[in-house]
Amino acid sequence: MGDQELSAPPPPPPDAELTSEQKLYWLNALQIVGDWTVHDDGDGRLFYYDRRTDSSQWEVPDALASLETEFMMKLMLQNAVARSGVWTAHDAGNGTL
């Protein structure tokens, strides 16, 4: 990959329910660090493979854990806002909206 900067594709539509294939796609899109890839075992369970060490594991690698958590939190927030149908200004407590 060299010095090429990678970025994740735009998020799916807010009201979309992700299929296992879509989730796998988005998890792979987030892999911008290290040598890890995400795979489906055929039964819908995800496992992680490290190309550098030629090893796999069920647990999310530390290098991907924060990215996966950040993505899932953003997706949940996006879905919650889109489903609420109510848009209001929010004061964060510092007098600005």
C-alpha positions as CSV (number, residue, x, y, z in Angstrom):
1,M,0.0,0.0,0.0
2,G,3.0,2.3,0.4
3,D,2.3,5.9,1.2
4,Q,-1.2,5.9,-0.3
5,E,-3.8,7.2,2.1
6,L,-6.9,5.0,2.4
7,S,-10.2,6.1,3.6
8,A,-13.4,4.3,4.4
9,P,-16.3,4.6,1.9
10,P,-19.3,6.8,3.0
11,P,-21.6,5.2,5.5
12,P,-24.7,3.3,4.4
13,P,-28.1,5.0,4.4
14,P,-29.2,5.7,8.0
15,D,-32.2,3.4,8.0
16,A,-30.4,0.5,6.3
17,E,-30.3,-2.9,8.1
18,L,-26.9,-4.4,7.5
19,T,-26.7,-7.9,6.2
20,S,-23.8,-10.1,7.3
21,E,-22.2,-9.4,3.8
22,Q,-22.6,-5.7,4.3
23,K,-21.1,-5.8,7.8
24,L,-18.2,-7.8,6.5
25,Y,-17.7,-5.2,3.8
26,W,-17.7,-2.3,6.2
27,L,-15.4,-4.0,8.6
28,N,-12.9,-4.6,5.8
29,A,-13.3,-1.0,4.7
30,L,-12.2,0.1,8.1
31,Q,-9.0,-1.9,8.0
32,I,-6.5,0.9,7.5
33,V,-4.0,-0.3,10.0
34,G,-1.9,-3.4,10.2
35,D,-2.2,-6.6,8.2
36,W,-5.6,-7.9,9.5
37,T,-8.5,-8.9,7.3
38,V,-12.0,-9.9,8.4
39,H,-13.7,-13.1,7.1
40,D,-17.0,-14.9,7.5
41,D,-16.7,-18.6,8.5
42,G,-19.7,-19.6,6.4
43,D,-22.0,-19.7,9.5
44,G,-22.2,-15.9,9.9
45,R,-19.4,-15.8,12.5
46,L,-16.5,-13.4,11.8
47,F,-12.8,-14.2,12.3
48,Y,-9.7,-12.2,11.9
49,Y,-6.7,-13.1,9.8
50,D,-3.2,-11.6,10.1
51,R,-1.5,-11.8,6.7
52,R,1.9,-11.0,8.2
53,T,2.0,-13.8,10.7
54,D,-0.4,-16.2,8.8
55,S,-2.5,-16.6,11.9
56,S,-6.2,-16.3,12.6
57,Q,-8.4,-15.6,15.7
58,W,-12.0,-15.1,16.7
59,E,-11.3,-12.1,19.0
60,V,-11.1,-8.6,17.5
61,P,-7.4,-7.7,17.3
62,D,-6.4,-4.7,19.4
63,A,-5.3,-2.9,16.2
64,L,-8.9,-3.1,14.8
65,A,-11.0,-2.9,18.1
66,S,-11.1,0.8,18.4
67,L,-11.9,1.3,14.7
68,E,-14.7,-1.3,14.9
69,T,-16.1,0.2,18.0
70,E,-16.0,3.7,16.6
71,F,-17.7,2.6,13.4
72,M,-20.5,0.7,15.2
73,M,-21.1,3.7,17.6
74,K,-21.4,6.1,14.6
75,L,-23.7,3.7,12.8
76,M,-26.0,3.3,15.9
77,L,-26.1,7.0,16.4
78,Q,-26.9,7.6,12.8
79,N,-29.7,5.1,12.9
80,A,-31.1,6.5,16.1
81,V,-31.2,10.1,14.8
82,A,-32.7,9.0,11.4
83,R,-35.4,7.0,13.1
84,S,-36.4,9.6,15.6
85,G,-37.8,11.9,12.9
86,V,-37.4,14.9,15.2
87,W,-34.6,17.4,14.6
88,T,-34.0,20.0,17.3
89,A,-31.1,22.2,18.2
90,H,-29.0,21.0,21.1
91,D,-27.3,23.2,23.7
92,A,-24.1,21.5,24.8
93,G,-24.1,23.6,28.0
94,N,-21.8,26.3,26.8
95,G,-24.4,28.6,25.3
96,T,-23.9,27.6,21.7
97,L,-26.1,25.5,19.5
